[in-house]
Amino acid sequence: MKFSNGYWLGKDEYIINSPIEAFDASILTAQDAKRSSKTLVVNASYQQLRSRSDMLDVGNTTMSVFSPAPDVIGVELKHFDQDDHNPLYELVHQEVSPEIKIDEQQAHYKAGDLELTVDMHSKFNLDFKYQGKRITGSEFKAQGSIDDLSGQALGKTMHPNTVVGAQELASDRQVTRADHYMREQLSLLPGTKVYGFGETFGPFVKNGQSIDIINRDGGTGSDQSYKSIPFYIAAKAGISKEAHGTYYGVFVNESQPTSFEVATEVVDRVSFSTRGESLEYYVIAGQTPKDVLGKYNKLTGGSTLPPEWTFGLWLSTSFTTDYSEETVMKFIDGMFERDIPLSVFHFDCFWMKGFEWSNFEWDKEQFPDPEGLIRRLHERGLKVCVWINPYISQKSKLFQIGKENNYFIKQKDGNVWQWDLWQPGNAVVDFTNPEAVKWYQNLLKRLLDMGVDCFKTDFGERIPMHDAVYHNGNNPQGEHNYYTHRYNKAVFELLQQEKGNDEAVVFARSATVGGQQYPVHWGGDNLSQFHSMADTLRGGLSLMSSGFTFWSHDIGGFEENASAAIYKRWTQFGLLSSHSRYHGNIQYRVPWLFDEEAVEVTRNFAKLKQAMMPYIYSEAQQSVAAGIPLMRPMYLEFPEDANCADLDRQYMFGSDILVAPVMTEEGDVDYYMPAGHWKHVIDGREMTVGDNGQWVAENYDYLSLPVWRRLD
């Protein structure tokens, strides 16, 4: 959100107050749920304090500085001391013994090798240094306590010959209290690239973008995101492995919608703001991008290792296609007859009757013996996944049960919050109600008792923010993004209870901070086009830059009919991803419906992934332990190579395998090879690349693509 008019001025509709001078600093030793044993507290006034009269009619910001872990410093900026009633992200704290020093001009707070210096009196500002080297800072007047007067009488004639401006309105005691925002701006060193913010499908490097952290169901071809994460990683590459670059992350600990201006409003800063009276953020420093990402991952709960069987090939019924028990068995028989390894079969929405989602009951016309069908799939060595969501249609027999027991989100007038989007009269399960959670879990337990192995937890983004009342009384804007965390957690914890910790897995579309604890996530509704392959990969690499370890996508694209070329090229990409699933909307995704070569491509790459499984699973285990992604952006694995900073059409699959998906029908692909000795996984040729790296342009048929293993 942009509040300024150029570099010096604010927009007319905003009053921006910034801390100018600190008037005291102290050390607070009392602990609470989110503070370390020592907190630095600084109070800073919105004007210079030259005399006692300057202490009247002026606001101030109270800044608390604390640390939840070594090399992590948290900052809370507070105007009024009010509870915003937003849910709090679940953070994992470590023992920290911070060093705090206060003198007349400065205050210092050090946690591990990260130090914050506060210049208090001359020009109030913050300076962050890691191992003695400046990485970022909040410069003079970067912080803002902002009144939004746009809904009031700004610019209107109130008295003859008088036009009321923002300052006059601010001083008018009769004016209705304005909306309020808190803002921070952290500087970027020259040459710094910014990544992250969850699964965003626009340009991979975020410099120059405005990003709103709010989960929406907008597809992979828009600026909306199913998985919005208020975290970014800033990286300025070193020139060699010995010359460390500058790497840090910033996590804004706000569950309600938060706006970021990445080198836009002020071109050498990242600005972030949220509605309310406080703003909390963490600066996380490390020697490498992996180091930074791992610390953030652990702070927000760490990752969970999915079962080994989940890394195999998943086949779906697709969505609006006609399917029944006969169709399902025909698909599975076809895969086995063609010697294509298969791990999981997924039943999408229409395993239930239309207009009745979700009632969690099989459509007996199409599936007369679901227990028998599941048993037969298990006998084939397959796991079974079924689609669910947290929306209950008014036609579902569960609607009245939920309504009578207050299991749904409500309107302010006490009625159930409903709309017709997706299903007629949809209600939304209120996971802030513990009894609703138990009810929902018991509905799913019946399916597990039938033999279902896991769930695709779809949706979770279209959650009401306005005229909505939750059981716990929280701010609905904060609960909007947090909803998916409660939803996926409820399902995942049920699977842990019923299947065991080592067997629990969901296939989730939406996520927020900490969602990496409940794998796996997939990339949402993409198109069956080559450019959508690129969009999808950018989104995945951005999510992998945001603390998540595992990720998947709909092979072939979700919307539209896929061409044989799209299907085959996307199959290569999909089976060299963390998790691999065929899924579509209006078209079945079995290979023999495209052409015979598609069968060969699917067989070859499914078997290639099967042969690579010892490497993949070992790398997955190491990735979980380190808190880093299995599919890695190139900058993450080669931080010293500035040529890798912008690469978004290739990735590292674990630490040693480079993959560059082919995104053209003709088979043309260009990609970058970092320095080292490499061997092609499919054709066996070797390549030695010098210290300056090498760009390669090649052409591949449908049975191969650039997939290289690092030998040194």
Buried (B, 14 or more C-beta within 10 A) or exposed (E): BBBBEEEEEBBEBBBBBBBBBBBEBEBBEEEEEBBBBBBBBBBBBBBEBEEEEBEEEBEBBBBBBBBBBBBBBBBBBBBEEEEBBBBEBEBEBBEBEBEBEBEEEBBBBBBBBBBBBBBBBEEBBBBBBBBEEBBBBBBBBBBBBBBBBBEBBBBEEEEEEEEBEBEBBBEEEEBEEBBBBBBBBBBBBEEBBBBBBBBBBBEBBBBEBBBBBBBBBBBBBEEBBBBBBBBBBBBBBBEEEEEBBBBBBBBBBBBBBBBBBBBBBBEEBBBBBBBBBBBBBBBBBBBBBBBBBBBBBBBBBBBBBBBBBBBBBBBBBBBEBEBBBEBBBBBBEBBBEBEBBBBBBBBBBBBBBEEBBBBBBBBEEBBEEBEEBBEBBEEEEBBBBBBBBBBBBBBBEBBEEBBEEBBBBBBEEEEBBBBEEEBBBBBBBBBBBEEBBEBBBEBBBEBBEBBBBBBBBBBBBBBBBEEBBBBEEBBBBBBBBBBBBBBBBBBBBBBBEBBEEEBBBBBBBBBBBBBBBBBBBBBBBBBBBBEBBBBBBBBBBBBBBBBBBBBBBBBBBBBBEBBBBBBBBBBBBBBBBBBBBBBBBEBBBBBBBBBEBBBBBBBBBBBBBBEBEEBBBEBBEEBBEBBBBBBBBBBBBBBBBBBBBEBBBBBBBBBBBBBBBBBEEEBEBEBBBBBBEBEBBBEEEEBEBEEEBBEBEBEBEBBBBBBBBBEE
